Amino acid sequence: MVEAWAEHTPQRTALVDVAGTHTYAEVLAGATLVGAWLVAEGAAPAAAVALLMGHCAELLLAQLGIALSGAACVGAETHRG
């Protein structure tokens, strides 16, 4: 879905965080870099990639990058009770 939005409305705001706004084109570009790096490191369909991050814009890029690599995202809780 992000790829379709990036294709049709690349300059539209996709994400807002404390650092500012990020367009669909920027989000897709970042996620594509993450995905390509993961593939180069061995991520593929049927592989699992662990993700331990706080809530931030980079979390979305990482999740999308994992999806683009074909791997499954395994999230981990960062809060201690």
Backbone hydrogen bonds in HBPLUS format (Angstrom, degrees):
<---DONOR---> <-ACCEPTOR-->    atom                        ^
c    i                          cat <-CA-CA->   ^        H-A-AA   ^      H-
h    n   atom  resd res      DA  || num        DHA   H-A  angle D-A-AA Bond
n    s   type  num  typ     dist DA aas  dist angle  dist       angle   num
A0005-TRP N   A0001-MET O   3.02 MM   4  6.39 162.5  2.06 154.0 158.3     1
A0006-ALA N   A0002-VAL O   2.82 MM   4  5.99 159.1  1.86 151.5 157.9     2
A0007-GLU N   A0003-GLU O   2.96 MM   4  6.13 142.8  2.10 140.2 150.0     3
A0008-HIS N   A0004-ALA O   2.98 MM   4  6.20 161.5  2.01 152.0 156.4     4
A0009-THR N   A0005-TRP O   2.69 MM   4  5.44 161.2  1.72 150.5 156.7     5
A0012-ARG N   A0009-THR O   3.15 MM   3  5.51 164.8  2.17 115.9 120.6     6
A0025-ALA N   A0010-PRO O   3.09 MM  15  4.66 162.1  2.12 136.8 131.7     7
A0024-TYR N   A0012-ARG O   3.06 MM  12  6.15 140.2  2.22 163.3 174.2     8
A0014-ALA N   A0022-HIS O   2.82 MM   8  5.86 168.0  1.84 151.2 155.5     9
A0015-LEU N   A0022-HIS O   3.15 MM   7  5.12 151.7  2.23 148.8 150.6    10
A0022-HIS N   A0015-LEU O   2.80 MM   7  5.12 148.2  1.90 157.8 160.0    11
A0017-ASP N   A0020-GLY O   2.90 MM   3  5.38 169.5  1.91 157.6 160.5    12
A0020-GLY N   A0017-ASP O   2.98 MM   3  5.38 155.0  2.05 112.0 120.0    13
A0027-VAL N   A0023-THR O   2.92 MM   4  6.22 163.0  1.95 155.0 159.6    14
A0028-LEU N   A0024-TYR O   2.93 MM   4  6.05 169.3  1.94 152.3 155.4    15
A0029-ALA N   A0025-ALA O   2.94 MM   4  6.04 156.3  2.00 142.6 149.8    16
A0030-GLY N   A0026-GLU O   2.96 MM   4  6.15 163.4  1.99 150.3 154.2    17
A0031-ALA N   A0027-VAL O   2.93 MM   4  6.12 165.5  1.95 153.6 158.0    18
A0032-THR N   A0028-LEU O   2.84 MM   4  5.91 153.5  1.91 147.8 155.1    19
A0033-LEU N   A0029-ALA O   3.10 MM   4  6.34 151.6  2.18 143.9 150.6    20
A0034-VAL N   A0030-GLY O   3.08 MM   4  6.40 160.6  2.11 149.4 154.4    21
A0035-GLY N   A0031-ALA O   2.84 MM   4  6.04 165.8  1.86 151.5 155.8    22
A0036-ALA N   A0032-THR O   2.89 MM   4  6.03 160.8  1.93 147.3 152.3    23
A0037-TRP N   A0033-LEU O   2.98 MM   4  6.14 158.1  2.03 147.4 153.4    24
A0038-LEU N   A0034-VAL O   2.90 MM   4  6.16 159.5  1.94 153.5 159.4    25
A0039-VAL N   A0035-GLY O   2.97 MM   4  6.22 159.3  2.01 150.5 155.8    26
A0040-ALA N   A0036-ALA O   2.99 MM   4  6.20 158.8  2.04 146.3 152.2    27
A0041-GLU N   A0037-TRP O   2.98 MM   4  6.24 133.4  2.20 139.7 152.8    28
A0041-GLU N   A0038-LEU O   3.04 MM   3  4.95 127.6  2.32  92.5 107.0    29
A0043-ALA N   A0038-LEU O   2.80 MM   5  5.20 164.0  1.83 143.1 137.5    30
A0042-GLY N   A0039-VAL O   2.99 MM   3  5.03 159.5  2.04 104.1 110.4    31
A0047-ALA N   A0044-ALA O   2.93 MM   3  5.43 151.9  2.01 139.6 141.5    32
A0072-ALA N   A0047-ALA O   2.87 MM  25  6.21 169.8  1.88 154.3 156.7    33
A0049-VAL N   A0072-ALA O   2.80 MM  23  6.07 162.7  1.83 172.3 176.2    34
A0074-VAL N   A0049-VAL O   2.88 MM  25  5.83 167.4  1.89 148.7 146.6    35
A0051-LEU N   A0074-VAL O   2.84 MM  23  5.94 150.5  1.92 157.3 153.0    36
A0076-ALA N   A0051-LEU O   3.16 MM  25  6.25 129.3  2.43 168.9 159.0    37
A0059-LEU N   A0056-CYS O   3.06 MM   3  5.38 140.6  2.22 104.2 115.1    38
A0060-LEU N   A0057-ALA O   3.12 MM   3  5.51 122.8  2.46 106.5 118.4    39
A0061-LEU N   A0057-ALA O   3.30 MM   4  6.73 159.5  2.34 148.1 153.6    40
A0062-ALA N   A0058-GLU O   2.86 MM   4  6.04 156.8  1.92 147.2 153.5    41
A0063-GLN N   A0059-LEU O   2.91 MM   4  6.15 162.9  1.94 152.4 156.8    42
A0064-LEU N   A0060-LEU O   2.91 MM   4  6.10 166.5  1.93 154.5 158.1    43
A0065-GLY N   A0061-LEU O   2.82 MM   4  5.91 155.4  1.88 144.8 152.6    44
A0066-ILE N   A0062-ALA O   2.88 MM   4  6.11 154.7  1.95 150.1 156.3    45
A0067-ALA N   A0063-GLN O   3.05 MM   4  6.31 160.5  2.08 145.6 150.9    46
A0068-LEU N   A0064-LEU O   2.84 MM   4  6.12 155.4  1.90 150.6 157.7    47
A0069-SER N   A0065-GLY O   2.98 MM   4  6.21 138.3  2.16 140.6 151.5    48
A0069-SER N   A0066-ILE O   3.12 MM   3  5.10 126.6  2.42  94.1 108.1    49
A0070-GLY N   A0067-ALA O   3.06 MM   3  5.22 146.2  2.18 101.7 111.9    50
